Amino acid sequence: MLRPSTQRYSVTRPLYSEDAFEDEHAKVYRKHKTFLHHVIQYFTCTSERAKNTAISLLPIIGWMKTYSFKEWLLNDILSGVSTGLVAVLQGLAFSLLASIPTWYGLYAAFFPVIMYFFLGTSRHISVGSFPVLSLMVGAVVTRLVPDEGLPANITAFEGLTKEEQRVLVSASLTFLVGLFQLGMGLLQVGFIVMYLSDTLISGFTTAAAVHILISQLKFVLGLTVPGFSGPLSIIYTLESVFTQITSTNIHDLVTSIVVMVMVLGVKEINDRFKSKLKVPIPIEIIMTVIACGVSYAFNFSENHGVDVVGKIPNTFESPIAPSLQVFQMAAVDAFPIAIVGFAVAFAVAKVYSVKHDYVIDGNQELIAFGASNIFGGAFKSLAASTALSRSAVQESTGGKTQVAGLLSAIIVLVVILGIGFLLEPLPKSVLGAVVIVNLKGMLMQVVTVPYLWKKDRPDCIVWVGTCLAAIFLGLDIGLAVGLGLELLTVVFRAQFPHCSVLANISGTDIYRDRKDYVNIYEPEGVKIFRIPSPIFFANIDFFRDKLKDAVGFNPLRILRKRNKAVKKMKKLLKKGELTLTSNGLQATCSMPIEESEDESNMEDLDKPTDYSDLPIQVNWNAELPANIQVPPVNIHSLVLDFSVVSFLDISALKGLKAAIKEFIRINVDVYIVGCDPYIIEKLRNCKFFDDEIKTSIFFLTIHDAMLFINESHPPKTVSGSFQYQHVNGSSTSSCLAIQADMKMEVETDTKPETRF
């Protein structure tokens, strides 16, 4: 690192305004493409473009070319087996959140994985069920097919059992989620995920974890709790749980506690010794096997009333057509599910793409997940995304590509078709315990709240607001509230930026906020005002108010006062009550003149001061005759730093033009520095420049403008003056009437004039 005390640099160059710079350095003319040209180019097909499109839509073509069988295949096999076992268990567990039979969770670990293998761009994420998505699907399922009462009036429900109705709703909703994701991918709107900040996602997933935790209490305690949906559903669920707490099944409770303690303990060991363990201890699988054995040996289901997984069909069910009526009733719910599923998957994929140095495509990821969910929905699968814990297993066990994902799907296939019957005695309380243990990471996100409160309170408000809204109003409404809060914080930051007055660090060309440094010099008669944000319709008034605060006066008020004063002096001259003498203007009235003016025509007061009928030009900072009061202006130049202004809209352009003219009309020179050439070009196109505002006010840097100002207004000047004399009885008061650098010629037969 360079040491500031020893390193110096010196630059010698001309002083540049924007006009001078453009005159000296010719700009390259670039022809901008029209909208029609973009449309034609988009639909033009060439062999090269067709090849690139095929590789883009089928990323497998790209990475399979470079696949190293010797180095990667064994790692992918080990990773696929480990991930497949975890996917089986999580598929069974997360299906409980969706309120559908457990084996349909296995379908989410198979069908979407096959499709993503061909279309996905991430090499490390494990596609399948995700607890938040399963819970959001479950909210729709229980709303359309409640535990108690009649289901929704849907024609496709006729002749189906309640379980089959719920599976139809889940499959149709998954299909619709896929359609939304595929449509967004084809329309190239993958950027939409950028509107979901890490803070919002953190608050939302924490709230989802709370919902999941509460929803699993009925399995852990062995209770029968009806499903609730909508605002305050979590309150109703807790009320139902606590009213039945005396009916807790002790066997379920003890089993759940043992499983949770063991899994949490071994997971801590895995985390602490992950550098020494080649493969994490698969404690969830081990505890599942033990629980199945114990449940089978002691016949938990019949002897102790423990709810178990039950019969798992050893075949795939026939595909079904989605219900259009479910589409209509669940469209509002499907869109946030699609967004959340993609946002979570993209965030996880981005982490691993950075770690392993390859590129992922957001739009292609939308297409991949859209196609995966459409394919899975047709085969009664749950909505698919990814789970961080499962993806971590796939990556940490050596997975290199989606070959590991394909092998994990094969493991799931073996379980479904071959050994699924071994899981039939598995208590659902064990699945509930596994779900709760996997919530640890999401629940621990709450520790970020104190940090956010200290470092960034608007972000903290987004986190807390999103979390509380999602907990009490439901995940869908909570997500909408979070987005609203996030947009409000963006608007707040842009609408009320931290404007500052700059000053010069002595002996340098560096300008910083005058409040932040000791060894700093504020040029006399100059204000340097920085605008640290875009200027648009929402903050132009705030910008103008802050500018007035910075200079210490309202230029429009000053202009009106001056114009009223000039009108009054003209009137006094006309009446002979104010005369020009060799000592200046002299008021001959003996009483102060009342300062009442007709302000009915405000437009005249807002025009530049007209000195045509005055014999001299007035020094407005001096004392004026006839008790005329005009606030002084203590600056002669105003510099606006536009170096961080990225755009101006039409409303802001009009407001800026009005503000600049107000200063120019009270003889304050305005300069704009560091302005983006694109903005200058826009100002030209929008007729910003006229007789009062010239292009010469633009300079490349603050220092260029300051050097120019020092030439025009040297810090030390020789002052000459004329005097106004206001005679009031025997008393006489005098004041400076003409500033330095002026010369006045008075002739006996001609009108006196002032020249600068």
Residue pairs with C-beta under 8 A, 6 or more apart in sequence:
14 20
14 24
15 704
15 707
15 708
16 24
16 699
16 700
16 701
16 704
17 696
17 698
17 699
17 700
17 704
17 708
18 675
18 680
18 695
18 698
18 699
18 700
19 695
19 696
19 698
21 700
33 41
54 61
55 61
55 62
56 361
56 364
57 119
57 364
57 367
58 118
58 119
59 119
59 120
59 121
59 361
59 364
60 117
60 118
60 119
60 402
63 123
63 401
67 401
67 403
71 400
72 400
72 401
72 403
73 403
75 397
75 398
75 399
75 400
75 404
76 398
76 399
76 400
76 401
76 403
76 404
76 407
77 404
77 407
78 279
78 397
78 398
79 393
79 394
79 395
79 397
79 398
79 399
79 400
79 404
79 407
79 408
80 394
80 399
80 403
80 404
80 405
80 406
80 407
80 408
80 410
80 411
81 407
81 408
81 411
82 279
82 280
82 282
82 393
82 394
82 397
83 126
83 390
83 393
83 394
83 397
83 399
83 404
83 405
83 407
83 408
83 411
84 109
84 407
84 408
84 409
84 410
84 411
84 412
85 282
85 285
85 411
86 126
86 282
86 284
86 285
86 389
86 390
86 393
87 109
87 126
87 128
87 390
87 408
87 411
87 412
88 106
88 109
88 411
88 412
88 415
89 284
89 285
89 288
89 431
89 434
90 105
90 109
90 128
90 129
90 387
90 389
90 390
90 434
90 438
91 105
91 106
91 107
91 108
91 109
91 128
91 129
91 382
91 412
92 102
92 103
92 105
92 106
92 309
92 423
92 426
92 431
93 105
93 431
93 432
93 434
93 435
93 438
94 105
94 108
94 129
94 130
94 131
94 134
94 382
94 435
95 101
95 102
95 103
95 104
95 105
95 108
95 129
95 134
95 382
96 102
96 215
96 216
96 219
96 428
96 431
96 432
96 435
97 131
97 134
97 135
97 137
97 138
97 212
97 215
97 216
97 435
98 104
98 105
98 134
98 135
98 137
98 138
98 141
98 170
98 382
99 138
99 141
99 142
99 166
99 227
100 138
100 141
100 163
100 166
100 167
100 170
100 382
101 163
101 167
102 309
102 310
102 312
102 428
102 431
103 309
103 312
103 313
103 416
103 420
104 167
104 170
104 380
104 381
104 382
105 129
105 134
105 382
106 312
106 412
106 415
106 416
106 420
107 316
107 376
107 379
107 380
107 381
107 382
107 416
108 128
108 129
108 376
108 381
108 382
108 383
108 384
109 128
109 129
109 408
109 409
109 412
110 381
110 409
110 412
110 413
110 416
111 372
111 375
111 376
111 379
111 381
112 127
112 128
112 369
112 372
112 373
112 375
112 376
112 381
112 384
113 127
113 128
113 372
113 405
113 406
113 408
113 409
113 412
114 375
114 406
114 409
115 368
115 371
115 372
115 375
115 376
116 127
116 368
116 369
116 372
116 384
116 402
116 405
117 402
117 405
117 406
117 409
119 364
119 367
119 368
119 371
119 372
120 127
120 364
120 365
120 368
120 369
120 402
121 349
121 359
121 360
121 361
121 364
121 365
121 368
122 345
122 348
122 349
122 352
122 353
122 360
122 365
122 402
123 352
123 356
123 358
123 399
123 400
123 401
123 402
124 349
124 352
124 356
124 391
124 394
124 395
124 399
125 345
125 348
125 349
125 352
125 386
125 391
125 394
125 405
126 386
126 387
126 390
126 391
126 393
126 394
126 405
126 408
127 345
127 369
127 372
127 384
127 385
127 386
127 405
128 384
128 385
128 386
128 387
128 390
129 382
129 383
129 384
129 385
129 387
130 341
130 344
130 383
130 384
130 385
130 386
130 387
131 208
131 209
131 212
131 387
131 435
131 438
131 439
132 204
132 205
132 208
132 212
132 340
132 344
132 475
133 337
133 340
133 341
133 344
133 382
133 383
133 384
133 385
134 382
134 383
135 208
135 211
135 212
135 215
135 475
136 208
136 333
136 336
136 337
136 340
136 383
136 475
136 476
137 170
137 173
137 174
137 337
137 382
137 383
138 215
138 227
139 229
139 233
139 333
139 474
139 475
139 476
140 169
140 173
140 229
140 330
140 333
141 166
141 169
141 170
141 173
141 227
142 227
142 228
142 229
143 152
143 229
143 230
144 151
144 152
144 154
144 165
144 169
144 326
144 329
144 330
145 151
145 152
145 157
145 162
145 165
145 166
145 169
146 226
146 227
147 226
147 227
148 226
151 157
151 162
151 165
152 329
154 165
154 323
154 325
154 326
154 329
155 323
155 325
156 168
156 323
156 325
156 326
157 165
157 168
160 168
167 380
168 320
168 323
168 326
169 323
169 326
169 330
170 380
170 382
171 320
171 322
171 377
171 378
171 379
171 380
171 381
172 322
172 323
172 326
172 327
172 330
172 377
173 326
173 330
173 333
173 334
173 337
173 377
173 383
174 373
174 376
174 377
174 381
174 382
174 383
174 384
175 322
175 373
175 374
175 377
175 378
176 322
176 326
176 327
176 330
176 331
176 334
176 377
177 334
177 337
177 338
177 341
177 373
177 377
177 383
178 338
178 369
178 370
178 371
178 372
178 373
178 374
178 375
178 376
178 377
179 370
179 374
180 334
180 335
180 338
180 370
181 338
181 341
181 342
181 366
181 367
181 369
181 370
181 373
182 366
182 367
182 370
182 371
182 374
183 370
184 190
184 192
184 338
184 342
184 366
184 370
185 363
185 364
185 365
185 366
185 367
185 368
185 370
186 367
188 363
189 363
189 366
190 346
190 361
190 362
190 363
190 365
190 366
191 362
192 339
193 339
193 342
193 343
193 346
193 362
195 483
195 486
195 487
196 339
196 343
196 483
197 459
197 462
197 486
198 347
199 452
199 459
199 462
199 463
199 466
199 486
200 462
200 463
200 466
200 482
200 483
200 485
200 486
201 343
201 344
201 347
202 445
202 448
202 463
203 445
203 462
203 463
203 464
203 465
203 466
203 467
203 470
203 482
204 340
204 466
204 467
204 470
204 475
204 478
204 479
204 482
205 344
205 442
205 445
206 442
206 443
206 445
206 446
206 467
207 466
207 467
207 468
207 469
207 470
207 471
207 475
207 478
208 442
208 470
208 475
209 439
209 442
209 443
210 234
210 443
210 471
211 234
211 470
211 471
211 475
212 435
212 436
212 439
213 436
213 439
213 443
214 234
214 237
214 238
214 241
215 237
216 432
216 433
216 435
216 436
217 223
217 225
217 237
217 241
217 432
218 224
218 225
218 241
219 252
219 256
219 307
219 428
219 429
219 431
219 432
220 252
220 253
220 256
220 429
220 432
220 433
220 436
221 241
221 245
221 248
221 249
221 252
221 253
222 248
222 249
222 251
222 252
222 253
222 305
222 306
222 307
222 429
223 241
223 244
223 247
223 248
223 249
224 244
225 237
225 240
225 241
225 244
226 240
228 234
228 236
228 237
228 240
229 474
230 474
231 472
231 473
231 474
231 477
232 472
232 473
233 474
234 471
234 472
235 472
249 304
249 305
249 306
249 429
251 300
251 304
251 305
251 306
252 306
252 307
252 427
252 429
253 429
255 291
255 306
255 427
255 429
255 430
255 433
256 429
256 430
256 432
256 433
256 436
257 433
259 287
259 291
259 429
259 430
259 433
259 434
259 437
260 433
260 436
260 437
262 283
262 287
263 283
263 284
263 287
263 433
263 434
263 437
264 437
264 440
266 281
266 283
267 283
267 437
267 440
269 281
270 277
270 280
270 281
270 283
274 280
274 396
279 397
280 393
280 396
280 397
284 434
284 437
287 430
287 434
288 423
288 426
288 430
288 434
291 426
291 427
291 430
292 422
292 423
292 425
292 426
294 300
295 301
295 306
295 308
295 425
295 426
295 427
296 425
298 304
300 306
300 308
300 425
300 427
301 307
301 308
301 425
306 427
306 429
307 427
307 428
307 429
308 424
308 425
308 426
308 427
308 428
309 423
309 424
309 425
309 426
309 427
309 428
309 431
310 424
311 421
311 424
312 416
312 420
312 421
312 423
312 424
313 420
314 416
314 417
314 418
314 420
314 421
315 416
315 417
316 379
316 416
317 379
317 380
319 378
319 379
319 380
320 378
320 380
321 378
322 377
322 378
327 334
332 476
333 476
336 475
336 476
336 479
336 480
337 383
339 479
340 385
340 479
341 369
341 373
341 383
341 384
341 385
342 365
342 366
342 369
342 385
344 385
344 386
345 365
345 369
345 385
345 386
346 360
346 362
346 365
348 386
348 388
348 391
349 360
349 365
349 386
350 360
352 391
352 395
353 359
353 360
369 384
369 385
372 384
373 381
373 383
373 384
375 381
376 382
376 383
376 384
377 383
387 438
388 441
389 438
389 441
394 404
394 405
394 408
399 405
415 423
448 463
449 460
449 463
449 464
452 459
452 460
452 463
453 460
458 489
458 492
458 493
459 489
461 485
461 489
462 482
462 485
462 486
462 489
465 481
465 482
465 485
466 478
466 479
466 481
466 482
466 485
467 478
469 477
469 478
469 481
469 482
470 477
470 478
470 479
470 481
470 482
471 478
473 481
491 538
493 533
494 533
494 534
494 536
494 538
494 539
495 538
495 539
495 542
496 539
496 542
497 531
497 532
497 533
497 539
498 532
499 529
499 530
499 531
499 532
499 543
499 546
499 547
499 550
500 513
500 514
500 515
500 529
500 530
500 532
501 513
501 514
501 522
501 527
501 528
501 529
501 530
501 550
502 511
502 512
502 513
502 514
502 528
502 529
502 530
502 641
502 702
503 511
503 512
503 513
503 514
503 517
503 520
503 521
503 522
503 523
503 528
504 510
504 511
504 520
504 521
504 522
504 523
504 706
505 511
505 512
505 517
505 519
505 520
505 521
506 519
506 520
506 521
509 701
509 702
509 703
511 528
511 641
511 702
511 703
512 520
513 530
514 520
514 522
523 706
523 709
523 710
523 715
524 715
525 634
525 635
525 636
525 637
525 713
526 635
526 636
526 637
526 638
526 639
526 706
526 709
527 550
527 551
527 635
527 637
527 638
527 639
528 639
528 641
528 702
528 706
529 546
529 547
529 550
529 551
529 638
529 639
529 640
529 641
530 641
530 643
530 644
531 543
531 640
531 641
531 642
531 644
531 645
532 644
533 539
533 644
533 645
534 645
534 646
534 647
534 648
535 543
535 645
535 647
535 648
535 649
535 652
535 656
536 647
536 648
536 649
536 651
536 652
537 649
537 651
537 652
539 652
540 651
540 652
540 655
540 656
541 655
543 652
543 655
544 655
544 659
547 659
548 554
548 555
551 635
551 638
552 634
553 631
553 633
555 659
555 662
555 663
555 665
555 666
555 668
556 606
556 662
557 631
558 620
558 630
558 631
558 633
558 666
559 605
559 606
559 609
559 662
559 665
559 666
560 599
560 602
560 605
560 606
561 629
561 630
561 631
562 609
562 620
562 630
562 666
563 604
563 605
563 606
563 607
563 609
563 610
564 597
564 599
564 605
565 618
565 624
565 628
565 630
566 609
566 610
566 611
566 614
566 618
567 597
568 593
568 595
568 597
568 626
568 628
569 578
569 585
569 614
569 618
569 625
569 626
569 628
570 613
570 614
572 578
572 587
572 593
572 626
573 579
573 613
573 614
573 615
576 588
577 587
577 588
577 589
577 593
577 626
578 585
578 586
578 587
578 588
578 625
578 626
579 585
579 586
579 588
580 586
580 615
580 616
580 752
581 725
582 746
583 723
583 725
583 734
584 616
584 722
584 723
584 724
584 725
584 734
584 737
585 615
585 616
585 625
585 724
585 725
585 737
586 625
586 724
586 725
586 726
586 727
587 625
587 626
587 725
587 726
587 727
587 728
588 727
589 626
590 728
590 729
591 728
592 626
592 627
592 728
593 626
593 627
595 627
595 628
595 629
599 605
607 665
608 665
608 692
609 665
609 666
611 617
611 618
615 751
615 752
615 753
616 722
616 737
616 738
616 744
616 752
616 753
616 754
617 738
617 742
617 754
618 624
618 737
619 721
619 735
619 736
619 737
619 738
619 739
620 630
620 632
620 633
620 666
621 632
621 633
621 634
621 736
622 724
622 735
622 736
622 737
623 724
623 733
623 734
623 735
624 630
624 724
624 735
625 724
625 725
625 726
626 726
633 666
633 667
633 668
635 668
636 667
636 668
636 669
636 713
637 668
637 669
637 670
637 671
637 709
637 712
637 713
638 663
638 668
638 669
638 670
638 671
639 670
639 671
639 672
639 673
639 702
639 705
639 706
639 709
640 670
640 671
640 672
640 673
641 673
641 674
641 702
642 672
642 673
642 674
642 675
642 676
642 679
643 673
643 674
643 675
645 675
645 676
645 679
646 676
647 679
648 656
648 679
648 682
648 683
650 686
653 682
653 683
653 686
653 688
657 688
657 693
660 670
660 693
660 697
661 692
661 693
663 670
664 670
664 692
664 693
665 692
669 697
669 709
669 712
670 697
671 697
671 698
671 699
671 705
671 708
671 709
672 697
672 698
672 699
673 698
673 699
673 700
673 701
673 702
673 704
673 705
674 700
674 701
674 702
675 698
680 695
680 698
683 689
684 695
689 695
699 705
699 708
717 740
717 741
718 740
718 741
719 736
719 739
719 740
720 738
720 740
720 741
720 742
720 743
721 736
721 737
721 738
721 739
722 736
722 737
722 738
722 744
723 734
723 735
723 736
723 737
724 734
724 735
724 737
725 732
725 733
725 734
726 732
726 733
738 744
738 754
741 756
742 754
742 755
742 756
743 755
744 752
744 753
744 754
744 755
745 752
745 753
745 755
746 752
